[in-house]
């Protein structure tokens, strides 16, 4: 029983540390955040911080790695599928991605914001790119597809990140299922959806 209390306390402290870091990242870049600020924000001493992390950069790295692993797991478990008509169905994947972002909205806003970590965003883009290459290139392989895939990928991923940012900035109120339909329509039909 005592082990469980310690585990709960550790989880609670780490959660508070993460919330403090994300709060500060919304205000300033990581280079200007100090351990003292994080500790003061949640009313702990610096020694408690150092039980879990070497410094602020180590903390950010570990938190990013945890989120990245969750994102990777979603990508591995849920691929781009075909529906009954044989058409591409990306909604299940987007529902899971959007749900993950909603669960981690505070961190996602901080990482994708002006003081965020562009390296983390690039890591996620690289993961998505590999998955898209594997899924889409297998379906649409033509002599020209490899060349144009890079353009298509850059366009789609930048657009998706922009949509995610807008959704998070607006409070992430839209249901993941509904937002996933919008993502799918825009990706597969482009601006034609507004002409229907």
Buried (B, 14 or more C-beta within 10 A) or exposed (E): EEEEEEEEEEEEBBEBBBBBBBBBBBEEEBEEBEBEBBBEBBEBEEEEBEEEBEEBEEBBBBBBEBBBEEBBEBBEEBEBEEEEEEEBBBBBBBBBBBBBBBEBBBBBBBBBBEBBBEEBBEBBBEBBBEBBBEBBEEEEEEEEEEEEBEEBBEEBBEBBBEBBBEBBEEEBEBEBEEBBBBBBBBBEEEEEEEEE
